[in-house]
């Protein structure tokens, strides 16, 4: 009986060990990265290359990896179609399992899941684009990145203003292009988030630097990528009299509809001079290649990410992170002069003397920079430099926090 009991106990212990082994088999571990060895890179994307937004990230990654040569361990492992759900965590887990030393993610809604992954695998560097948590999370291996794309949008808007002035001079506008003596502009946005508000406001201010009597209608699709909604938004704006339309959404829906209707348009992320030969004016985008190269090279050299503050990196015109183009080369030459002023600080996009909120020029505004999820603003965003009072966008964290509703812009469905 005692022998039988020992056998039964041994069998129970074996079953327990096998069960534990099964649990351990599902556990993913990561080795610390050793400086000077090739870096294995992963990228998590919300959509695939059919989205202009994700294509921009993917193309930049492939370019960066190609340029870095032996510093990178083979091609980047790119996961596409990763939803802003637990799928993002699972994608990160799989990339860790495949040995990635650094993992990038490209969409705002990925952030909480990528942050959880960073906490679980402190040996791996996680870099999340457009997010807000790295400054306050206190997780050393979790980083946020963005760029001062508002400068690129402003410059693209300035180019649109030059085109609009020619349209006015040549009597090309119709009666429905005016509202109370002001020329109507249109903008297709994804969500009424600060990132989108910052973008459409800067574009509008760029146009208004050339043509002072403009107003703008903004319609939102409630999606980063919805071809039909973006097309419908552009269609409605055009029928309502928008003389020029721009966008912060990720499909060909809006520019394609502008081409069909003959409405000049400014695109985002990629130039569409071939796809929209009759209406394309120019574009702006964030070039992520400089950031990818910065992070990977810094890891390879065993140093912190160059230019990062509080685990946030903000690229700009100087770093090559903000790109734009203007189809009309004469206009491009003029816009280049404006770019030089932005670079040397003698011009500010959000110059408070150039816009009003409820009829007043701002001298103070508190923004919610330290995003604790409480929606409580805590940071003074207005400052003075070179005699200019301006909203200091993306200076205190990388993701935009410009949340002002300035006069002259109407949000149609927010």
C-alpha positions in Angstrom: 0.0 0.0 0.0 2.8 2.4 0.9 4.6 1.5 -2.4 1.3 2.2 -4.3 1.0 5.5 -2.5 4.6 6.4 -3.5 3.8 5.6 -7.1 0.6 7.6 -7.1 2.5 10.6 -5.5 5.2 10.3 -8.1 2.6 10.3 -10.9 0.9 13.4 -9.4 4.2 15.2 -9.1 5.0 14.3 -12.8 1.7 15.6 -13.9 2.3 18.8 -12.0 5.7 19.2 -13.5 4.4 18.6 -17.0 1.6 21.2 -16.4 4.2 23.7 -15.3 6.4 22.9 -18.2 3.4 23.6 -20.5 3.0 27.0 -18.9 6.7 27.8 -19.2 6.6 26.7 -22.8 4.1 29.5 -23.5 6.2 32.1 -21.7 8.2 34.4 -23.9 11.6 35.7 -22.7 13.9 38.3 -24.2 17.7 38.7 -23.9 19.2 42.1 -23.2 20.6 43.7 -26.3 24.4 43.9 -26.5 25.7 47.2 -28.1 27.8 46.7 -31.2 25.8 43.8 -32.4 23.2 43.9 -35.3 19.8 45.2 -34.1 16.8 43.1 -34.9 13.8 45.4 -35.7 10.1 45.0 -35.7 7.3 47.3 -36.8 3.6 47.0 -36.0 1.2 48.8 -38.3 -2.6 49.4 -38.1 -3.2 48.8 -41.8 -1.0 47.8 -44.7 0.4 49.7 -47.7 -3.0 50.4 -49.0 -3.2 53.0 -46.3 -1.1 56.1 -47.2 -0.4 56.5 -43.4 0.9 53.0 -42.9 2.7 53.0 -46.3 4.6 56.0 -45.1 5.9 54.1 -42.0 6.6 51.0 -44.0 8.5 52.7 -46.8 10.5 54.7 -44.2 11.4 51.5 -42.3 12.6 49.7 -45.4 14.7 52.8 -46.4 16.2 53.1 -42.9 17.1 49.4 -42.7 18.7 49.5 -46.2 20.8 52.5 -45.2 21.9 51.1 -41.9 23.4 48.0 -43.5 25.3 45.7 -41.0 23.9 47.6 -38.0 20.6 45.8 -38.6 19.9 42.1 -38.3 18.3 41.4 -41.7 15.1 43.0 -42.9 12.6 44.5 -40.4 9.8 42.2 -39.4 6.7 44.1 -40.3 3.2 43.2 -39.0 0.3 44.8 -40.8 -3.4 44.9 -40.1 -2.9 45.0 -36.3 -6.0 46.4 -34.6 -5.9 48.8 -31.7 -6.8 46.0 -29.3 -5.1 43.2 -27.5 -3.9 42.2 -31.0 -1.2 44.9 -30.6 0.1 43.3 -27.5 0.1 39.9 -29.1 1.9 41.3 -32.1 4.6 42.7 -29.8 4.8 39.4 -28.0 5.4 37.6 -31.2 8.1 40.0 -32.3 9.8 39.6 -28.9 9.6 35.8 -29.5 11.3 36.3 -32.8 14.2 38.1 -31.1 13.5 41.7 -31.9 15.5 44.2 -29.9 13.5 47.2 -30.8 9.8 47.3 -31.7 8.0 50.3 -33.3 4.2 50.8 -33.4 2.5 53.3 -35.6 -1.0 54.0 -34.4 -2.3 56.0 -31.4 -4.6 53.3 -30.2 -1.8 50.7 -30.0 -0.3 52.6 -27.1 -1.8 50.9 -24.0 -1.0 47.5 -25.4 2.6 48.4 -26.4 3.1 50.0 -22.9 2.0 46.7 -21.3 4.5 44.8 -23.5 7.2 47.2 -22.5 6.5 46.6 -18.9 6.6 42.8 -19.5 9.9 42.8 -21.5 12.2 45.5 -20.1 15.0 44.1 -22.2 13.4 45.2 -25.4 13.1 48.9 -26.5 9.5 49.9 -27.5 8.9 53.0 -29.6 5.4 54.2 -30.1 4.4 56.9 -32.6 1.8 59.6 -31.8 1.3 58.5 -28.2 1.2 60.5 -25.0 2.2 58.2 -22.2 6.0 57.9 -22.3 6.5 61.2 -20.4 4.4 60.1 -17.4 4.5 56.3 -17.4 8.0 56.0 -15.9 8.9 52.9 -18.0 12.5 53.3 -19.2 12.2 51.2 -22.3 9.0 52.8 -23.6 9.3 55.8 -25.9 7.0 58.2 -27.8 7.9 59.9 -31.1 6.3 62.4 -33.4 7.3 65.4 -35.5 6.4 69.1 -35.9 4.2 68.2 -38.9 2.2 71.3 -38.2 5.2 73.1 -39.9 4.9 71.0 -43.0 1.1 71.5 -43.1 1.6 75.2 -42.7 4.0 75.3 -45.6 1.7 73.2 -47.7 -1.1 75.6 -46.7 1.0 78.6 -47.8 1.4 76.9 -51.2 -2.4 76.4 -51.4 -2.8 80.1 -50.6 -0.6 81.0 -53.6 -2.8 78.8 -55.8 -6.0 80.3 -54.3 -4.8 83.9 -54.9 -4.2 83.0 -58.6 -7.7 81.5 -58.8 -9.1 84.7 -57.4 -7.0 86.9 -59.7 -8.1 84.8 -62.7 -11.8 85.0 -61.7 -12.0 81.2 -61.4 -14.1 81.1 -58.2 -17.9 80.8 -58.3 -20.4 82.5 -56.1 -20.8 79.4 -53.9 -17.1 79.5 -53.1 -17.8 82.5 -50.9 -19.5 82.9 -47.6 -20.0 86.4 -46.3 -17.2 87.7 -48.5 -14.8 84.9 -47.4 -13.4 82.1 -49.6 -14.4 78.7 -48.3 -11.8 76.0 -47.6 -12.5 72.4 -46.8 -10.7 69.8 -44.6 -11.4 66.1 -44.2 -10.2 65.0 -40.7 -10.3 61.6 -39.0 -11.2 62.6 -35.4 -11.4 65.9 -33.4 -8.2 65.0 -31.5 -5.5 67.5 -30.8 -3.3 65.9 -33.5 -5.9 66.6 -36.1 -6.9 70.0 -34.7 -3.2 71.1 -34.7 -2.9 69.9 -38.3 -5.9 71.5 -39.9 -5.4 74.8 -37.9 -1.8 75.1 -39.1 -2.8 74.4 -42.7 -5.6 77.0 -42.5 -3.2 79.6 -41.0 -0.8 78.9 -43.9 -3.4 79.6 -46.5 -4.5 82.7 -44.6 -1.0 84.1 -44.7 -1.6 84.6 -48.4 -5.3 85.1 -48.7 -6.6 86.8 -45.6 -10.4 86.4 -46.2 -10.8 82.7 -45.9 -12.9 80.5 -43.7 -12.8 76.7 -43.4 -15.2 73.8 -42.8 -13.9 70.6 -41.3 -15.7 67.3 -41.5 -14.7 64.2 -39.5 -15.0 60.6 -40.5 -14.5 59.0 -37.0 -11.9 56.7 -38.6 -8.3 56.9 -39.6 -9.0 54.9 -42.7 -12.4 54.8 -44.4 -12.3 55.3 -48.1 -16.1 55.8 -48.5 -16.4 58.3 -45.6 -13.4 60.3 -46.8 -14.8 60.4 -50.3 -18.2 61.4 -49.0 -16.6 64.1 -46.8 -14.7 65.6 -49.7 -17.8 65.5 -51.9 -20.0 67.3 -49.3 -17.3 69.9 -48.8 -17.0 70.6 -52.5 -20.7 70.9 -52.9 -20.8 73.3 -50.1 -18.4 75.5 -51.9 -14.9 74.6 -50.7 -12.4 76.0 -53.2 -9.5 73.9 -52.0 -9.6 70.8 -49.8 -6.9 69.1 -47.7 -7.1 66.1 -45.4 -5.9 64.3 -42.3 -7.1 60.8 -43.2 -5.4 57.8 -44.7 -7.1 56.6 -47.9 -7.3 57.9 -51.5 -11.0 58.7 -50.9 -10.7 62.5 -50.4 -8.1 63.3 -53.1 -9.7 60.9 -55.6 -13.0 62.7 -55.1 -11.3 66.1 -55.5 -9.8 64.9 -58.8 -13.2 63.8 -60.0 -14.8 67.1 -59.1 -11.9 69.3 -60.2 -11.2 70.7 -56.8 -7.6 71.5 -56.0 -6.3 69.5 -53.1 -3.3 69.1 -50.7 -2.6 65.5 -49.6 -1.0 63.9 -46.6 1.8 61.3 -46.4 2.4 60.8 -50.1 2.5 62.9 -53.3 -0.4 62.1 -55.7 0.7 64.1 -58.7 0.3 61.0 -60.9 -3.0 59.8 -59.4 -4.5 63.3 -59.3 -2.7 65.2 -62.1 -5.3 67.9 -62.5 -5.9 68.9 -58.9 -2.9 67.9 -56.8 -1.1 70.9 -55.4 1.4 69.4 -52.9 1.6 67.3 -49.8 3.3 67.1 -46.4 4.3 64.1 -44.3 6.4 62.9 -41.4 9.5 61.1 -42.7 10.1 58.4 -40.1 13.4 57.2 -41.5 15.5 59.7 -39.6 13.9 58.6 -36.3 14.3 54.9 -37.1 18.0 55.4 -37.9 18.4 57.5 -34.8 17.0 54.9 -32.5 18.8 51.9 -34.1 22.1 53.7 -34.3 21.9 54.9 -30.7 21.2 51.3 -29.6 24.1 50.0 -31.7 26.4 52.6 -30.1 25.2 51.9 -26.6 23.8 55.4 -26.0 20.4 57.0 -25.3 18.2 58.1 -28.2 19.7 61.3 -29.5 17.5 64.4 -29.0 15.1 62.7 -26.7 13.7 64.4 -23.7 11.6 62.6 -21.1 11.4 59.6 -23.4 9.9 61.8 -26.1 11.4 62.6 -29.5 10.1 65.4 -31.7 11.5 65.5 -35.2 11.3 68.7 -37.2 12.4 70.4 -40.5 16.0 70.5 -39.3 16.2 66.7 -38.6 14.6 65.9 -41.9 11.6 64.5 -40.2 9.1 67.0 -41.7 8.8 66.8 -45.5 6.6 68.6 -48.0 6.5 69.4 -51.7 4.8 71.8 -53.9 3.9 70.9 -57.5 4.3 74.4 -58.9 8.1 75.1 -58.7 7.7 78.9 -58.7 5.5 78.5 -55.6 8.0 76.1 -54.1 10.7 78.7 -54.3 8.5 81.1 -52.4 7.6 78.5 -49.8 11.2 77.7 -49.3 11.8 81.2 -48.1 9.0 80.8 -45.6 10.6 77.5 -44.5 13.8 79.4 -43.8 12.0 81.8 -41.5 10.5 78.9 -39.5 13.9 77.3 -39.1 15.5 80.5 -37.8 12.6 81.3 -35.5 11.6 84.6 -37.1 8.2 83.1 -38.0 6.0 80.9 -35.8 3.1 78.8 -37.1 0.9 79.4 -34.1 1.7 83.1 -33.8 -1.0 84.4 -31.5 -1.2 87.7 -33.3 -2.4 85.8 -36.4 -5.5 84.2 -34.9 -8.2 84.8 -32.3 -10.3 82.5 -30.1 -13.7 84.0 -29.4 -12.5 87.3 -30.8 -9.4 87.5 -28.5 -5.7 87.1 -29.1 -4.3 84.7 -26.6 -1.7 85.6 -24.0 -2.1 82.5 -21.9 -3.4 78.9 -22.4 -3.0 75.8 -20.3 -2.8 72.5 -22.2 -3.1 68.9 -21.0 0.5 67.9 -21.8 1.1 65.4 -19.0 -1.6 62.9 -20.0 -2.8 61.1 -16.9 -6.2 60.4 -18.4 -7.9 63.0 -16.3 -8.2 65.6 -19.1 -6.9 68.3 -16.7 -4.6 70.9 -18.3 -1.5 71.7 -16.4 1.1 73.2 -18.7 1.3 76.8 -19.9 1.6 76.5 -23.7 2.0 80.2 -24.7 5.5 81.6 -24.7 7.4 84.6 -26.2 10.5 84.2 -28.4 12.1 86.6 -30.8 9.3 89.1 -29.8 6.6 86.7 -31.0 3.9 85.4 -28.6 3.0 81.9 -29.8 1.5 78.5 -28.9 4.6 76.3 -28.3 3.3 73.1 -29.9 5.1 69.8 -29.4 7.8 71.4 -27.2 6.9 69.6 -23.9 6.0 66.2 -25.4 6.2 64.9 -28.9 2.5 64.4 -29.6 0.5 67.5 -30.4 -1.6 69.2 -27.7 -2.9 72.2 -29.7 -6.6 72.0 -28.8 -7.9 75.5 -29.6 -10.9 76.2 -31.7 -9.8 79.3 -33.5 -12.2 81.8 -35.2 -12.8 81.2 -38.9 -12.9 77.4 -38.6 -16.2 75.5 -38.3 -16.3 71.9 -37.2 -19.3 70.4 -39.0 -19.8 67.2 -37.1 -17.6 67.0 -34.1 
